[in-house]
């Protein structure tokens, strides 16, 4: 079983910054992809930023230039540095990981952490 433990959400004023972290634990051969999605009330869950194979990164257009994803491979941890936060960034942020176990890839989600940006 793989667990994703998130931390770092909270309440911040517009223009402020927050850093989210997500640590993966459990038994797996490798992490093929890991990153962050978010879901606001009444909306679908959507990609924020993630690492994929070959250390490539994907960012949602709405966060490019403001958010930075980074990782510590030794700790199986990814971080999301969020700067210049806007009220529209308010969402529950979910960590996501695709790990390789045996012959297959499996997808896991964290429990979610609330980020609220006040105007």
Order of alpha helices (4+ residues) and beta strands (2+ residues): beta-beta-beta-beta-beta-beta-beta-beta-beta-beta-beta
